[in-house]
Amino acid sequence: MNQDTTAKKLKKTPKEKPVGDIIRQLMRECGNIREAELARQTNLPQATINRLLLGGTDNPRANTLKPIAQFFGISIGQLLGEEPIDQLRIHGAYQPEKAAVSSI
């Protein structure tokens, strides 16, 4: 292994925050909505939401993340922690109408 490869492995990406932590933070911002409500609004199984929150999924699928991101009004990249969530956005803003419409 050369120095460049070692340096890349040691260099941490800005992601570092697990998707479950980000979802949990967004749920708190929305008045502490529960897993069941998020599942209902996104048309995903509650078990899937639970696995994401507990970190049981290392590489969640895009078709799982998309309705969650839409519900909270953010991008999938922001949900994954790859892009910053705009600090100037309205905290607790979510779009249940869009999530419900897109899941039909």
C-alpha positions as CSV (number, residue, x, y, z in Angstrom):
1,M,0.0,0.0,0.0
2,N,1.5,3.3,-1.0
3,Q,1.3,6.6,0.9
4,D,-1.5,8.0,-1.2
5,T,-3.7,5.0,-0.6
6,T,-3.0,5.1,3.2
7,A,-3.7,8.9,3.3
8,K,-7.0,8.4,1.5
9,K,-8.0,5.7,4.0
10,L,-7.1,7.9,6.9
11,K,-8.9,10.9,5.5
12,K,-12.4,11.0,6.8
13,T,-15.2,12.2,4.6
14,P,-17.7,14.9,5.8
15,K,-20.3,12.1,5.9
16,E,-19.4,10.5,9.2
17,K,-22.9,11.0,10.6
18,P,-25.0,7.8,10.1
19,V,-28.2,8.1,8.1
20,G,-30.2,7.0,11.1
21,D,-28.9,9.9,13.2
22,I,-29.9,12.3,10.4
23,I,-33.4,10.8,10.1
24,R,-33.8,11.0,13.9
25,Q,-32.7,14.6,14.0
26,L,-35.3,15.4,11.2
27,M,-38.0,13.5,13.1
28,R,-37.3,15.6,16.2
29,E,-37.5,18.8,14.2
30,C,-41.0,17.7,13.0
31,G,-42.3,17.5,16.6
32,N,-40.8,14.1,17.4
33,I,-42.9,12.2,14.9
34,R,-42.8,8.5,15.5
35,E,-41.5,5.7,13.3
36,A,-45.0,4.6,12.5
37,E,-46.0,8.1,11.3
38,L,-42.9,8.4,9.2
39,A,-43.6,4.9,7.7
40,R,-47.2,5.9,7.0
41,Q,-46.3,9.2,5.4
42,T,-43.6,7.6,3.2
43,N,-45.4,4.4,2.4
44,L,-42.5,2.4,3.7
45,P,-42.6,-0.5,6.2
46,Q,-42.1,0.5,9.7
47,A,-39.4,-2.2,10.0
48,T,-37.5,-0.5,7.2
49,I,-37.6,2.8,9.1
50,N,-36.5,1.0,12.3
51,R,-33.5,-0.6,10.5
52,L,-32.4,2.8,9.2
53,L,-32.7,4.4,12.6
54,L,-30.8,1.6,14.3
55,G,-28.1,1.5,11.7
56,G,-29.0,-2.0,10.5
57,T,-28.5,-1.0,6.9
58,D,-25.1,-0.1,5.7
59,N,-26.1,0.8,2.2
60,P,-29.7,1.7,2.0
61,R,-31.4,1.6,-1.5
62,A,-32.3,4.8,-3.3
63,N,-35.9,3.7,-3.5
64,T,-36.0,3.6,0.3
65,L,-34.3,6.9,0.8
66,K,-36.2,8.9,-1.9
67,P,-39.6,9.0,-0.1
68,I,-37.9,9.9,3.2
69,A,-35.9,12.7,1.6
70,Q,-39.0,14.0,-0.1
71,F,-41.0,13.9,3.1
72,F,-38.4,16.1,4.8
73,G,-37.9,18.3,1.8
74,I,-34.2,17.5,1.4
75,S,-32.0,15.6,-1.2
76,I,-30.9,12.0,-0.9
77,G,-27.3,13.4,-0.6
78,Q,-28.3,15.5,2.4
79,L,-30.1,12.5,3.9
80,L,-26.9,10.4,3.5
81,G,-24.8,13.2,5.0
82,E,-22.9,13.7,1.8
83,E,-24.2,17.2,1.4
84,P,-24.9,19.8,4.1
85,I,-28.5,20.4,5.1
86,D,-29.2,24.1,4.6
87,Q,-29.1,25.6,8.1
88,L,-31.3,28.5,6.9
89,R,-34.2,26.1,6.0
90,I,-37.2,26.1,8.2
91,H,-36.6,23.5,10.9
92,G,-39.3,20.9,11.1
93,A,-40.4,21.6,7.5
94,Y,-41.6,18.5,5.9
95,Q,-43.8,17.8,2.9
96,P,-46.2,15.0,3.6
97,E,-48.3,15.8,0.6
98,K,-45.4,15.3,-1.8
99,A,-44.4,12.0,0.0
100,A,-47.9,10.7,-0.2
101,V,-48.3,11.7,-3.9
102,S,-45.0,10.3,-5.0
103,S,-45.6,6.9,-3.4
104,I,-48.8,6.3,-5.3
